[in-house]
């Protein structure tokens, strides 16, 4: 889940004014991936298939930028139906009681060269914790349909125990966010 929110880095683009973007999930130009250690032997990977988000990016003042992402937790997909059923269950995501994970930024710190740390509140499994996403601007420009797009990627590592989940043997989950936003 660490990379789930890093996607939304708010640093430097070629636009001269603050702009609002909608994450392009309809065109499949965004993803939220995760991985965690399985038995301390290998990595188990997957993604969340259903999410949306917005980015407000201010090139002149990256600290005034904002990010918000909402994930439908039942959309978890680890390429194994039985495992996904377990991960949707009470010990992990408990998707029947907590159908959404939500991130909203509280501040953005530019670290230079198109990189930033996005601080914000992550609500997962009914628990809200402050987290930090390491993010990077991946590009910006006109698209072939007359619009303007911006791209970010980010990473975050969370401890599922901090959110009240029981996920042995590894409670540390790395998330990667790859977000392409279409200017409104």
Buried (B, 14 or more C-beta within 10 A) or exposed (E): BBBBBBBBBBBBBEBEEBBEBBBBBEEEBBBBBBBBBEEEEEEBBBBBBBBBBBBBBBBEEBEEBBBBBBBBBBBBBBEEEEBBEBBBEEEBBBBEEBEEBBBBBEBBBBBEEBBBBBBBEBBBBEEEEEBBBBBBBBEBEEBEEEEBBBBBBBBBBBBBEBBEBEBEEBBBBBBBBBBBBBBE
